[in-house]
Amino acid sequence: MMKHSILVTLFACVLAVGAAPSRDNKIINGGEVVPYSLPFVVTIQTKTGNTFTHLCAGSILDESTILTSAGCVANQATRNLQVVASEHSLGTISGEEQNRLVASILPNAAYDANTNERDIAIVKLSTPLVYTSKVAPVVLPPPLSELDPPAGLDVTIAGWGDTVEVNGTSSDVLISATVPIVADDVCNLAYGGNENSTIVFPDMMCTGNGNADACNRDLGGPLFTGTGAEAVIHGIISWGIGCGASSYPDAYTQVSYFLDWIAANRG
């Protein structure tokens, strides 16, 4: 998957065929979170040889269920994945981690990798997590989309993605950033869409301030309001152009759009 590291030439080609760009995702110009203050955020890791490395992020829905991006896990084999909760530093074993193998992956059956529509997936764990002060579920939003954060409201994004766009590597520690919601029509226009050409679909939402931004390997991470056990997830980091590029907002899967799907598939 490529996400933010897409060249202008490719962007022009993408728009020509009506598809949205993709993103590996990292958080640019964010700051380290207070360790374990976001107990619902997990790292989803892929195995190479005998080593697991960070692939993308996800959010705990319950002891056995993780919510993430279809773009992260749709092409992954369950045997090569693990989920780690109560994680802060990827490079340090604190003894607080809860490592779980993956039992199954359920991307939305209508996920479109070209347009990034329905970019949502559920990951089921082989063994349930144990809730502690450092491992807890995120709160789902109300079932009415009009209650989603309005344009201009500051929200938070979090992940272990790259902190620089070019030749970056995953952040060792969990990073968060505050970003404002951007209206869908403004976001659609920024990507070259118009009333006859939709790039930002109804199941998406956008943020952007030209500075703080999601980027490579933040894919699947949460956009939320509140913090700790009171945090409400409104979006899943999905796609965008560049990292901290002022002309291009970031796009997210709008969680409230998929509440029925989540309820039907979380088990």
Wavefront OBJ file of the C-alpha trace (Angstrom):
o trace
v 0.000 0.000 0.000
v 1.122 3.517 -0.739
v -0.542 6.366 0.995
v 1.000 9.761 1.508
v 4.061 9.086 -0.607
v 2.212 9.550 -3.887
v 3.721 11.815 -6.511
v 1.811 14.593 -8.228
v 1.897 12.712 -11.537
v 0.275 9.682 -9.935
v -2.274 11.932 -8.280
v -3.293 13.287 -11.667
v -3.713 9.750 -12.987
v -5.740 8.741 -9.956
v -8.175 11.604 -10.393
v -8.462 10.818 -14.080
v -9.957 7.421 -13.293
v -12.048 8.701 -10.378
v -10.169 6.871 -7.656
v -8.912 8.268 -4.393
v -5.253 8.116 -3.373
v -4.147 5.659 -0.725
v -1.954 6.155 2.322
v 0.383 4.199 4.582
v -0.061 6.910 7.159
v 2.037 8.521 9.801
v 1.444 11.393 12.185
v 3.402 14.516 11.290
v 4.019 17.248 13.869
v 2.267 15.367 16.642
v 3.521 14.745 20.155
v 4.148 11.717 22.342
v 1.080 10.765 24.338
v 1.193 10.206 28.076
v 1.991 6.469 28.270
v -1.151 4.300 28.412
v -3.496 7.298 28.391
v -5.166 5.947 25.227
v -5.902 2.391 26.385
v -8.029 1.565 23.338
v -5.262 2.023 20.739
v -3.428 -1.115 19.575
v -0.592 -1.857 17.195
v -1.337 -4.427 14.502
v 1.900 -6.153 13.573
v 3.050 -8.366 10.725
v 5.541 -11.207 10.966
v 8.718 -11.398 8.910
v 10.821 -14.399 9.818
v 10.555 -14.596 13.587
v 10.002 -10.878 14.134
v 6.783 -8.890 14.372
v 6.902 -5.248 13.243
v 4.300 -2.491 13.298
v 1.992 -2.532 10.280
v -0.856 -0.224 11.234
v -3.077 0.716 14.163
v -6.495 -0.246 15.433
v -8.967 0.373 18.248
v -10.378 -2.019 20.833
v -14.152 -2.558 20.555
v -14.291 -5.370 23.112
v -12.003 -8.032 24.563
v -11.896 -9.993 21.283
v -12.611 -7.367 18.624
v -10.414 -4.727 16.990
v -11.661 -2.054 14.580
v -9.265 -0.982 11.843
v -8.944 -0.141 8.149
v -9.647 -2.704 5.440
v -6.697 -1.227 3.566
v -4.440 -2.393 6.377
v -5.527 -6.010 6.737
v -7.505 -7.048 3.643
v -4.492 -8.666 1.981
v -2.853 -10.024 5.124
v -2.795 -13.651 6.272
v -4.093 -14.184 9.797
v -1.136 -16.438 10.624
v 1.238 -13.519 10.018
v -0.491 -10.998 12.280
v -0.572 -10.184 15.948
v -2.228 -7.394 17.928
v -0.504 -5.765 20.891
v -2.501 -3.826 23.483
v -1.094 -1.804 26.389
v 1.769 -0.739 24.141
v 3.575 2.584 24.216
v 7.160 2.106 23.016
v 7.486 -0.401 20.183
v 11.160 -0.910 20.971
v 10.827 -1.437 24.715
v 9.314 -4.414 26.523
v 7.572 -2.964 29.560
v 5.864 -6.110 30.761
v 2.487 -4.380 30.370
v 1.907 -5.588 26.810
v -0.860 -8.000 25.899
v 0.094 -9.840 22.704
v -2.659 -11.676 20.852
v -2.613 -13.732 17.677
v -5.342 -13.089 15.120
v -8.171 -15.595 14.664
v -9.900 -13.933 11.714
v -9.981 -10.826 9.545
v -13.257 -9.407 8.243
v -12.894 -6.506 5.810
v -16.137 -4.925 4.666
v -17.234 -7.098 1.734
v -17.836 -4.004 -0.408
v -14.456 -2.378 0.332
v -13.137 -0.666 -2.808
v -9.358 -0.295 -2.804
v -9.537 2.134 -5.738
v -11.893 4.674 -4.192
v -11.290 3.736 -0.518
v -15.042 3.455 0.033
v -16.085 1.242 2.951
v -12.500 1.147 4.260
v -13.300 -0.663 7.480
v -12.455 -4.067 8.937
v -12.896 -6.125 12.080
v -10.054 -8.231 13.463
v -10.998 -11.032 15.861
v -8.416 -12.138 18.406
v -7.550 -15.756 19.175
v -7.578 -15.049 22.926
v -9.541 -12.258 24.633
v -7.747 -9.260 26.047
v -7.866 -8.652 29.782
v -9.189 -5.205 30.637
v -6.987 -3.123 32.917
v -6.402 0.588 33.409
v -4.157 0.324 30.327
v -6.412 -1.844 28.152
v -9.974 -0.637 27.570
v -12.488 -0.302 24.725
v -13.228 2.848 22.787
v -16.787 4.208 22.772
v -18.717 4.028 19.497
v -20.470 7.218 18.318
v -24.238 7.794 18.380
v -26.181 6.291 15.464
v -27.013 9.683 13.981
v -24.437 11.042 11.555
v -25.501 14.623 12.308
v -23.954 14.143 15.739
v -20.522 13.603 14.202
v -17.992 16.374 14.854
v -18.876 19.470 12.784
v -16.461 21.308 10.502
v -13.943 23.307 12.497
v -14.100 21.171 15.633
v -10.733 19.935 16.895
v -10.382 16.158 17.159
v -7.461 13.850 17.932
v -5.657 11.243 15.835
v -3.139 8.712 17.139
v -0.704 6.083 15.903
v 2.862 4.852 15.610
v 3.340 6.014 12.030
v 6.274 7.835 10.508
v 7.104 11.279 11.837
v 8.745 12.494 8.620
v 7.399 11.862 5.139
v 10.544 10.990 3.189
v 12.476 7.853 4.182
v 10.628 7.793 7.478
v 10.273 4.930 9.909
v 7.568 4.211 12.447
v 7.621 6.297 15.586
v 8.889 4.225 18.503
v 6.265 5.736 20.804
v 2.563 6.391 20.413
v 2.008 9.835 18.913
v -1.130 11.958 18.793
v -2.067 15.221 17.117
v -4.982 17.643 17.251
v -6.575 18.437 13.888
v -9.761 20.271 12.829
v -12.636 18.668 10.941
v -12.909 19.824 7.310
v -16.319 19.919 5.608
v -16.882 17.098 3.118
v -17.530 19.433 0.184
v -14.346 21.394 0.893
v -12.377 18.152 1.138
v -13.908 16.817 -2.081
v -13.022 20.038 -3.915
v -9.436 19.910 -2.620
v -8.995 16.548 -4.333
v -10.445 17.757 -7.620
v -13.976 16.526 -7.095
v -17.145 18.467 -7.815
v -20.913 17.913 -7.868
v -20.475 15.527 -10.798
v -17.289 13.813 -9.618
v -17.126 12.443 -6.093
v -13.775 11.702 -4.456
v -14.924 12.084 -0.843
v -17.929 9.787 -0.409
v -20.670 9.910 2.255
v -18.929 7.208 4.323
v -15.865 9.439 4.737
v -14.887 12.474 6.802
v -11.869 14.776 6.582
v -9.437 16.780 8.699
v -6.542 19.075 7.986
v -4.613 22.114 9.079
v -1.577 21.920 6.790
v 0.696 21.030 9.691
v -0.303 18.110 11.916
v -1.295 15.129 9.815
v -1.577 11.354 9.646
v 0.828 9.512 7.375
v 2.667 6.228 6.691
v 1.762 3.330 9.002
v -0.896 5.286 10.923
v -3.506 3.599 8.717
v -6.343 2.096 10.753
v -5.769 4.334 13.752
v -8.567 6.288 15.420
v -9.910 9.793 15.014
v -11.625 10.532 18.300
v -12.944 13.057 20.773
v -12.343 12.835 24.500
v -9.636 10.670 26.003
v -9.055 7.632 28.158
v -12.119 5.513 28.876
v -14.372 8.360 27.683
v -12.926 8.591 24.169
v -15.439 8.309 21.310
v -14.164 7.064 17.947
v -15.584 8.970 14.979
v -13.151 8.033 12.224
v -10.552 5.510 11.057
v -7.416 6.852 9.361
v -7.818 5.938 5.694
v -6.237 7.979 2.897
v -4.664 11.239 1.760
v -1.919 12.912 -0.266
v 1.383 13.857 1.344
v 1.991 14.377 5.053
v 1.132 17.776 6.452
v 0.355 19.018 2.929
v -1.855 22.083 3.408
v -3.665 21.646 0.075
v -4.855 18.142 0.850
v -6.933 17.224 3.882
v -6.758 13.705 5.314
v -9.698 11.361 4.753
v -11.126 8.923 7.291
v -13.757 6.228 7.326
v -16.787 7.674 9.145
v -17.561 5.158 11.892
v -21.179 6.234 12.470
v -21.926 5.222 8.877
v -21.042 1.615 9.726
v -22.651 1.048 13.127
v -25.080 -1.548 11.756
v -22.235 -3.345 9.963
v -20.135 -3.339 13.134
v -23.025 -4.703 15.204
v -23.691 -7.462 12.676
v -20.070 -8.559 12.371
v -18.354 -8.090 15.721
v -19.707 -11.422 16.998
l 1 2 3 4 5 6 7 8 9 10 11 12 13 14 15 16 17 18 19 20 21 22 23 24 25 26 27 28 29 30 31 32 33 34 35 36 37 38 39 40 41 42 43 44 45 46 47 48 49 50 51 52 53 54 55 56 57 58 59 60 61 62 63 64 65 66 67 68 69 70 71 72 73 74 75 76 77 78 79 80 81 82 83 84 85 86 87 88 89 90 91 92 93 94 95 96 97 98 99 100 101 102 103 104 105 106 107 108 109 110 111 112 113 114 115 116 117 118 119 120 121 122 123 124 125 126 127 128 129 130 131 132 133 134 135 136 137 138 139 140 141 142 143 144 145 146 147 148 149 150 151 152 153 154 155 156 157 158 159 160 161 162 163 164 165 166 167 168 169 170 171 172 173 174 175 176 177 178 179 180 181 182 183 184 185 186 187 188 189 190 191 192 193 194 195 196 197 198 199 200 201 202 203 204 205 206 207 208 209 210 211 212 213 214 215 216 217 218 219 220 221 222 223 224 225 226 227 228 229 230 231 232 233 234 235 236 237 238 239 240 241 242 243 244 245 246 247 248 249 250 251 252 253 254 255 256 257 258 259 260 261 262 263 264 265 266 267
